[in-house]
Amino acid sequence: MATNMKQRKHKYIFVIGGVMSGVGKGVTTASIAMLLQAKGFKVNPIKVDPYLNVDAGTMNPTEHGEVFVLNSGLECDQDMGNYERFLNLNLGNDDYITSGMVYRHVIDKERALGYKGKCVEALPHIPNEILRRIDRAVETSGSDVSVIEVGGTVGDYQNIMFLEAARRLWLTHRNDVIFILVSYLPVPGTIGEMKTKPTQNAVRLLNSYGIQQDFIIARGPVPLDEKRKEKLAIWCNTEAERVISAPDIESIYDVPLNFEKDNISSLILSSLNLKSRVRRDGFEKWKKFVSRTKNAKEELSIAVIGKYFDTGDFMLSDAYLSVIEAVKHAAAKLGKKAVLSWLNAKDYDHKSEDGLGKKEGSDISSLKQYDGIIVPGGFGEAGIEGKIKVIQFVRENKIPYFGLCYGMQLAVIEYARNVAGLLGAHTTEINKEALHKVIDIMPEQKKHMEEGKYGATMRLGAYEARVKDGTIARKAYGKEIIYERHRHRYEVNPEYIGHLEKVGMIFSATSPNGVLMEIAELPRKIHPFFLGTQFHPEFQSRPLVPHPLFTEFLKSASARRNKNK
């Protein structure tokens, strides 16, 4: 199992969380990987999810955040999106590992007598399978360094086996493995002093698993001072220079630059007995991108009409993380700053009168204040009629509109109802008995649904599409053949395409055989920018290579803003 590792002298960096979740392990992992890439090394990031889910496809977006999709179609954690964006790489299936994958493989192997009648136990068989998967990811990527993010927080029961696998790898490859603890240092308001004790306790817990961290990434609301660095160095058995300050900052894209203030890349290379392969670090373009995001003078007001926001008394936008970042990338390219507003589609669903005759709900006319509107992907009935009302309003008032996946389907439904005169038009996802089933389930999906097979059964991953000449989409892409990532079960019903085209809708991109509608738009003479994609363009947007459709959308938003001035 470890022979290839030893022969290749591969290097491994494990990133582990301390104190609390959501501390920034994913961005830390992506930043470290990018800095090593800039030093001339080939790096493959690996995300470990301790969930028993086999993949992220069936996870609730308000609990887990966005489900990111790879070119292969694997549904995975949103951190994989950050890895791809920071490294400008397309990652593969081997770069994502869940407990569900590991346990299922071990059980299936046992059922097939793969262990030759031995008793199969959590130890050693689960850590062995984890290491086998890490080894396979190394071989597949051909990388020099793997940066492995262990999901969860030290002390979680769920990730013990992954920490044990990391410890075993260190035992056999001590000069090739380092551990980085990303831990939070709170500043309680009533005390006013940054406290190191929670991190000290996290380190002791990590030590109890047989692991001693080499670096501490000290997350906190403010920069770490020298006194706190020295205190952590003494009580956590780590050199002070390897305690890296990571305060809250404006943008995740500042993180690599912030880390370099503490010389982290050189310290990591020294720990792994490596030397930089380049004379100059290769992230000058990254620095320019970050500078553009900070120095933009013109603001664009963009509303995102979603429904995966509510989590108790808090409003979160993690379900739309890739959309947020894609908007930022395009804005930076144009020298603008996008200011996003989160509007809940449910607020536009129905308006009811109270005892005083006052109406509840949001005033849809307030949408006129925005330069552009995005309706992202989603599933299910909640908030759908609200989204359709929003789409009708922005179409009639010529506000730039960008619909993603479900956002395209709902735009087709709205157009069918209010322009094509197809009253009762709907999607069979919501109404199986709709009078006009303009959006219907894909034929191959019906069997999956009947058999209750929901995980990894949608149309997933990158597919080819052909873009028609003379359209907004063709202008944006500048080419006919595109490959975009999908995640859906329903499509525009071919029976209604001709009728919709007769009343002005253009299906500007289709599958190569012309059966599946990939992009729907209205011509510019009717609307400045009204376009929806069946795929998810946000998954392939990168800081240094923004997605062309997001860029074109923001150009129209900017034109609207300048016109209104």
N, C-alpha and C positions, 0 to 999 in steps of 0.2 A: 504493500500500500504506500509506503513512504519512500520507496527506492528512487522514484523519479525526482521527488523533492530533494533528496540528498545529492543526487548526481548533478542537478541543475543549479544547486546553491540558490534556490529561490528564496526571496525574502517575504516575510509576513508581518503585517501590522494589524493588530486587533484593537478595535475601538469599542470601548465598553462604557455604559452610562452609570452615573452615580447620583444618589439623592432623590431624583425625580425624573419622570418621563418628559418628553418634549423639550429636552435641554439643548438639542442641536447636534446630536450624534451624526445625523445624515449629512448635514452641511459641513461638519467637521471632517467626516470621511471624504466627501467630495473635494473639499479644499486641500486636504493633505495629498490626495491622489493627484490633483491638478498641479500642485507644487512640485511633486516628484516627476510628473510628466514634463514639466517645464525644465527640469534638470536633465532631461534626456532619457528617462526610463520609460519602458512600456509598463503600464499599470492596469490591473483589472480590479475594480471594486466589487465586493461581494456583500449582499445584504442577507442577513440571517433574521428571519421572522420566527419567533418561538411559538407562534400559534399552531394549533392542530389543523387549521385550515390547510388544505393542500396547496391552494394559491389564494390570492386576494380577491378573486372574482365575486365571491358571495358575501363579502364583508360589507357591513353597513357604512356608507360614506361619512355619516355624522359621527360615528364612533372611531373609525379607522382612518378616515381621510380619503383622498383620491385613490382610485385604482388606476395605476399606470399600466400601459400595454406596450410590450416590446414588439419589434418587427415580426418575431416568430408567432406572436399571438398570446404569449404568456401574460397573464394578469398578475401584477405584482405590486409591491409597496411603492408609495410615492417617492421614497428616497431614491429608487432606481432612476426616476426622472431627473432628480438633482445630479446624480452621477453622470447621466448622459449629457446634461446641459453643461456641466462644468468641464467635462473631458472632451466634449464634442465627439462622442463615440456611440455606436449602436451596440448595446450589450446583448448577451445571449442568455438562454435559459439556465446555463450552469452558474451564472452570477447571482442567482436568487435561490435561497434555501429556506424551507419552512420545516417545522417539526413534523407537520403532516406528511410532507414528502419523505422525510427520513423514516418515520415510523411505518408508513405504508410500504416502503421498499423492504424494510427489515422483515415485516410480517409476511409480505408476498414471497420473499426469499425463503423464509422458514417453511411456508406452505409447500414450496417446490423442492424441499429437502436441500436447499442451498447451503445449509450449515451442517449437512451430513449427520443429522440426528443428535447434534449437541444441544444442550439446554441453551435457549436464547434468552439473554437477560439484558436489562437496560445498560449495565456495565459488563462487558466492554463493547457490546455490539452497536449500541446507538452512537457513541463517540467515534467508533471505527467507521461507521457509515458517513458520519459528518466529515471526517477527514478524507474519505474516499471522494466525496463530492467536491471538497475544496481542491484536492489533487486534480480532479477532472477539469475543474474550472481553470486551473493553472495551465494544464496541457492544452486545452481548447483555445485559450487566449494567447498562449505563447508569451506571457508577460514576464517581466523581471521581478515585479513586486505586486503582492495582493494586499489590498486594504480591506479588511473584513469588519463590517459593522455588526455587532451583536445586539439585536433588538432588545428592548426592555431595559431594566435597571438591575444592577448587581443586588442580589438578594431575592430576586424573583425566582420562584420555583421553576417557572417555565424555561429559563435559559441555562439552568445548571449544566445540562448535558453539553451545551455548546462551549461553556467555559471549561468543562472537563476536557473536551476535545482540544481546545486551545492550549491547555496546560500540558497535555500529552505531546502536542507538536513542539512545544517549547523544550520539553525534556530531551527530545531527540535532536533538536536543531537550535540549541541555545543561542548561537551567534547569529541566527537568521530570523528570530522572532522577537518583536517588542510589543508592549501593551500600552495603550493610551486610555486613560480614564477621563471622560468628560463629565465634570461634576459641577453642581450649582452651589454658589456661595451667596446666601441671602443677605439682604440688608434690612432687618426688621425696622419698620417705621418708628416704633416706640423706642427703639434702642439706638438706631442711627449708625450702627457699626457693622461692617461686613464680618460675618461669622464663618469660621473655618471648621467648626466642630462637625456639622453634617458630612463634610467631605472626609474628615478624619475617620468618622465611623464607616463611611463607604469603603475607604481604603482597608480598614481592618477586616471588613466583611469579605472584600476581595482577597485579602491575604489568607483568610480561612479556607478559601478554595484552592490555595496553593499558587496564587498568582500575585506577583509584585509588579505594579505598574512602573513603566519607565518614564512616562510623561503624565502630567495632569493638565488638562485644559480647564482653566478656572473660569467657568461661565458666571456671569453676574450682571446686575443692572449698571455697574460702574467698573472702571478698570481696577485691576488688582494692584495694590500698593506693595512696596518692598517689604514692609513689615509682615504682611499677610503671606507673601511669597516665602519669606524665611521661616515663618511659622509652619506652613505646609511642608516645606523641605525637611524640617526637623521631625515633625510628628508623622509624616507620611513616607519618610525614608526615600526622598527624591531630591536630586540636586536642584537648587533654587533656579538655575537657568532653564531647567526643564519643566518649570511651572509656568505655563503660558497663559497670559491674560487674554480673556475673551469677553469683553463687555458687550452689552446690547448695542447694536449699531443699526443704522438706517436701512441697510440692504444686505442680504446674504452674500452678494457678490463682493462686498468689502472684506469678507472673512479671510480669504487667502492673503490679501495684502496686510490685514491686521496681524495675522499669524507671523508674517515675515518680519514684523517689527521686533519680535522676540527670536528671530533667526531660526524658526522651527525646522525648515527644510534641511539646513546644514546640520543641525543637531540630530535629526532623524537619520540622515545619511551616515553621520559619524557612529551612531548607535548600531547601525547595520553594516559597518565597515565598507561603506560605499563612497565613491567619489563622483562628483558631478561630471556628466558626459558632455556638457556644453560650456562654452566660455561665458556666455551671457544667458540668463534665464529667459526662457521663451514665452513670457506672458506680457509682452509690451502691448499687444492688441487688447488683452484683458484690461490692462490699466486704462487704456483709452476708452474702452466701453464703460468702465466704472465712472470715469471722469464725465462722459457724456450724460450719464444718468443723473449726475449731481448738478451739472451746470446748465441743464435745459431751462430755458426761460418761459416758453409757452406751455401752459397746462391744458390738457384735454380732459374733459369731464366724461367719464365712461360709466354707464350703469350696467351692472350684471344682474339679470333677473333670474334668480335661482330659487331652490327650495331646501337644499341641504345645508342650512345654516344653524338651525336650532339645536342646542345641546344644553338643556336646563335653562339657566338664566343668562347664558352666554351666546354670543354670535360668533361662529367660526367660519372661515372660508377655505379650510384645507381641502374640502371636497372638490374645489376648483383650482387647485394649486398650479397646474400646468397652464391653465387659461390665464391666470394672473401673470405668470412669468412670461408667457408669449406676448402679452400686451406690453410688458416692460421692455422686452427685446425690440419689438417693432418701434416703440416710442423712442428708445435710445437711438435707433438708426436714423429716425427722422429729426433728432434733436429736440424732442418734446418730452414732457413728463405727463404720464397718464395718472389721473386721480380717479380711483375706482370707488364707486358707491355700490353697496350691497342691498338690493331690494328683493324682498320676499314675494314670490309670485302669488302666494296665498292671499296677500293683502289686496290683490286685484281680482280675486275669484268672484266674490259676491259682496254686495253692499246691503246691509240690513238696517232698518230704522229702529231706533230705540223709542221709549215712551214719549220723548219730546220731539219726535219727528226728525231727529238728526241722523245723518247717515254715517255708518262706520266704514272703515277701509281707506285705502290710499286714493288720492285724487289722481287719476291717470293723466290729466293735463299737465301735471308737474313734470312729466317726462320731457317736456319741451326744453327744459333747462339743460339737458345733457347733449353732448356733442355726438354721442354714439351709444347704441344699445347692443348688448350681447345676451343671447339666451343660450346657455351651455347645455350639455347633455344631461340625461337623467332617465329615470324609469318611473312608471306608475302614474296614478291619477291625481295625486295631490298637487294643487296649484296649476293644473293644466289649463283650465278655462281662463285663469288669470293671465297666463302667458299668451294665450291666443288673443285676448283683449289687448295686451301690450303690443303684440305684433301688428294687429290691425291699426292701432293708433300710430305706431312709428311708420308704417307703410303709407298711411293716408297723409301724415304730416311730414313725410320725406326726411325722417331722421335716419342716418346711417344705421343699418341693422346687419348683424352678423349672427347667424344661427348655427350651432354646432350639434350635429347628430339629431337629438330630439328637437333641437332648435330649428333644424331644417324641416323635419317632419311636421312640426306645428305650423311653420310658415306655409307649407303646402296645404295643410288643412284650412288655415285661415283664408288663403287665396281661393281655395275651392268653394268655401262657404260664401264669401263676400264678393268675389269677382266672377267666378265661374257659375254661380247660382246653384251650387250643389248643396242645398240645405240638408243638414243631417250628416255632412261629411265628417269623418272621424277616423281614428286609428282603432284597429281591432284589439290593440293592447288594452284599450279602455272600454270599448263597446263592440263586442263581437257581433252584435245585431245591427250595427250602424247601417243606415240607408245607403250611404256611399262610403265604401271602405277604401278611401284613397291611400291609406297606409295600412299595409297588411303584413302578416308574418311571412317570413321567407319559407318556401315549401319544405326545405330540408330541416327547418327548425321545428315544424309541427310535431314530428315524431319525438324529438327531444322533450318538448313540453308535455306531450301525452304520457311519456315515461317518467316524468319528474326529474329529468336530467338538466339541471340548471348550471352547474359549475363547468366552466371551460367549454361550453357548447355554442356560444354565440359566434357570429362572424367576427373573428379576431385576427389582429395582426395586419401586416402590410399587403395591400393588393394594388394591382395596376389599374389605372384609369386613363381614359383619353379625353383631352380637353378640346372643346370646339373653338375654332378660330373666330375672331371678332367678338369675343365675350370678355366680361370683366375678369373672369378666372384666367383666360388665356393671356390677357395683358399682364396679370400679376405673375403668373408662372413663367411666361416667356417660352413655353415649350408645350408640345402636345402630350407626351407620355409622362405621367406622374405616378408615384407610389406613396400611398398614405395608409395610416393605421386605423383600423376599424374596431368597434365594440358595440354591436347591436344585433337584434333579432328581426327587426321590422324594416320594410322597404316601401318606397313609393309603388303603389299598385300599377303595373303596366297598363291595365285596362283604362286608366284615367289620364295617361300621359298625353295622348293626342288632344283630348278636350282641354287640358290645362295649357298646352302650348298654343292652342287657337286663341285663347284669351290673354296671351302675353307672357306667360311664364316660360323661361328658357332653362332647359336642363343642359347646362354647359359642360358637364363632364359625366361620362358613363363608363361602365365596365367595358372591356374590350369587345364583348359580344353585343353591347348596346342594350342589355336587358336591365341592368341595375343603374339607377340614377344616383350619381355621386355628388353633383353640385346643382343646386337650383338657384336661379337669380332672375332679377328683372333688369331690362335694358336701362342704360343710363338716361335715356330720354324720358323714361317714366319715373325713375327713382335714382338718386345719386349713388346709393350703395345699398342694395337689398339682396343679400346672398346667404345661402346656407349650405353646409357640407354634411353629407351623410357620414363621413369619416371624422376623425379628431385631429385636425391640423396642429393643435397645441402640443401634441406628443412629440413632434419633430422640430419644434422651434428651439433654437439655441441662442445664447447671448451674442455670439459673434456671427451667427447665421440666422437671423429672424425669419419666421415663416412669411412667405410673400403675401398670403391672404390677410394676415393680421396687419402687415404693413400697408396694404391697399385700403383696408378698412380704416386705419387711423389717418391715412391721407384724406379720405372723405370726411372723417370727423373734424380734421383740422380745417378743411375747406368750409365746413358748416360754421365752425367757430369764427373764422375770419369774416364770413358773410354776415353773421349776426352782429359782429362788432360794428 
